[in-house]
């Protein structure tokens, strides 16, 4: 069994898209290093206001990772949506994948009923997981297309 935790938090980093993208890259870079060491995988969904993240791994490591994240000053109002054990990792290939909400991926959000801003307090865990799986697939297909084009 794999322990899975889904949470959201409010972004506190000021600035426009460029600052947001830089911040997201920094977060993912550090997360990948820490998570690789701890055997934690997952996916981070990010729009200008909210982070919504799925963490997967051994229970103690996921709990430890979440506690470290909750102390990070780049966000506030951290809240757990769901914690559960699942039969297998849904995001096994990435120590931490991530998708910033851009016009390019808006169609994926629309397919999940997210036309406007994310409202994390109203999200269900399964909605988050399904959105993340589709965003991950979108990114994989985009990368495959780039390989084929080159």
PyMOL commands that set and color helices and strands:
alter all, ss='L'
color gray80, all
select helices_A, chain A and resi 17-38+59-71+103-111+120-122+125-149
alter helices_A, ss='H'
color red, helices_A
select strands_A, chain A and resi 2-11+41-46+50-57+75-86+97-100
alter strands_A, ss='S'
color yellow, strands_A
deselect
rebuild
show_as cartoon
